[in-house]
Amino acid sequence: MTSFFDQLNQVTESIRLPEIYHQLRELMIDPAADIYDFAQLIQQDSDLSAKFLHLVNSSYFGIGEDIDDIWTAINPGYATAVQHD
């Protein structure tokens, strides 16, 4: 009889995650990676780019103007500068 965790491992191993997920995880654990590495990777995946821009332009962040490129969206100083103008 297999344990719950053995069964869970079998199920999770059979799920095929997108390659972009694995690349993002690698960047997360790379101490030399910076936000521009993330921007470059996100920009390579059109679905992820669209979702990311949708999130950045949402009312949650309250930036107040449309951001249409990943480089601007990922720049941490941009939102602060816009909010203090």
Phi, psi and omega in degrees: 000133181268149180282167178303316183292326175296317179294319178297317177298321179296318180293312183293329177290334181276346178279127181264110179273150178300148180301326180300326178300313181294322178293320177295320178298320178298318178296322182298328182263358179273112182294341180272351181287143176235181185296334180287332172295319178295317180299316181297318180291315179299321182296336181284343182246111186296321179295313180296320178300313181298316180294320180296313179294324177298317179295314182298324181275001181285165180292343179304318181271337175058038182289323174092359174214154183285130174255127185241009175221150185296321183300318178289319183296326185270351180287113185294335180279341185295310182298321180295317181295319180293320182290335183261006178286000000 
